[in-house]
Amino acid sequence: MYEPIRSKSVHSTMAGPHDFPHRSREEELDIQLAGHLAALLAVTDELRAAEPSADLETAAERLTEEITRLRGGRTPARASAAEPGREPDTAALHRRAHALAGRALVVAASRADTAAAILAAERMDAHTAAQQPRPLTSSAH
């Protein structure tokens, strides 16, 4: 009823199976995790320029260490000072940083990288807290 396939699939590549480099799943996850953390570092640098704090300084240092570890010793590029005359939307930056930390947490968990997962979870908590409305202080009468 059906005729057997006599030719190679049109979907196969012309290159042989060993003609191009392959990465393991772990290597791909390392690259992906380093990318998410580097994006989080860039947003952290923007926040540091807008509202300097010891927490953001420490976070930037720890992110740099993790990215360097994942990239085999290559340090990440760092953002320069914010554009002059432009007021950053810190609430939007915190939301973006929270989302990036969440992505990093998912990848860190899938590759069982405890250090990166803890760092990502801590950053998520910090950016969640930064988005919460601060209570007004009342003056005592």
Secondary structure as GFF3:
##gff-version 3
##sequence-region A 1 141
A	DSSP	alpha_helix	25	50	.	.	.	ID=ss1
A	DSSP	alpha_helix	54	70	.	.	.	ID=ss2
A	DSSP	alpha_helix	90	110	.	.	.	ID=ss3
A	DSSP	alpha_helix	114	131	.	.	.	ID=ss4
###
